[in-house]
């Protein structure tokens, strides 16, 4: 049966390979705009995006029939090609082989958007890196 209405929200997190901090301020805007275009071309709607030095958060409502895995793969593969083709980072860029995808209720969309857009402040208070044993 064809789905005419789709109201499913997903918060994705893509992480750079080995959590390398290679997404600098000077390329953050270009990367966010590029990912925005990818999502739009997949007939999905972007609500918020923020590229940190070693990971990217984005909240979308996916097109009917598109799985989380399909969208994450398309975004990761396309954005990595874009970064490498334009030599936006030193060396070869790649994402981790896995990503995170969290379902978000419609009532929490605004809250998650604020969380994503507040990433610079959030990461000043909470580190993303795993703590190493002593």
Buried (B, 14 or more C-beta within 10 A) or exposed (E): EEEEEBEBBBBBBBBBBEBBEBBEEEBBEBBBEBBEEBBEEBEBBBBBBBBBBBBBBBBBBBBEEBEBEEBBEBBBEBBBEBBBEEEBBEEEBBBBEEBBBEEBEEEBBEEBBEBBBEBEEBBEEEEBEEEEEE
